[in-house]
């Protein structure tokens, strides 16, 4: 049994682009959306959900203090720790020092 699905956040521009792509490919918009949902559901069954946090600060002292606290908490709780950043960054230098 099929159901109607209301998708919030699809404005006229997105719907127009999707309609043009559907016409170009010779399929319906429904087919494109169903395929996307099916792929997403299949991925959810096989992958373990992950959370990622992005922190952006403009003050070096504040981020260094926060970074030290986060590192301490991660070590105490046995969490995986990794980072990436420009080599010249003070935060990258601190994290490299903390290993």
Secondary structure as UniProt FT lines:
FT   TURN            8..9
FT   HELIX           12..25
FT   HELIX           29..46
FT   HELIX           60..76
FT   TURN            77..78
FT   TURN            87..88
FT   HELIX           90..98
//
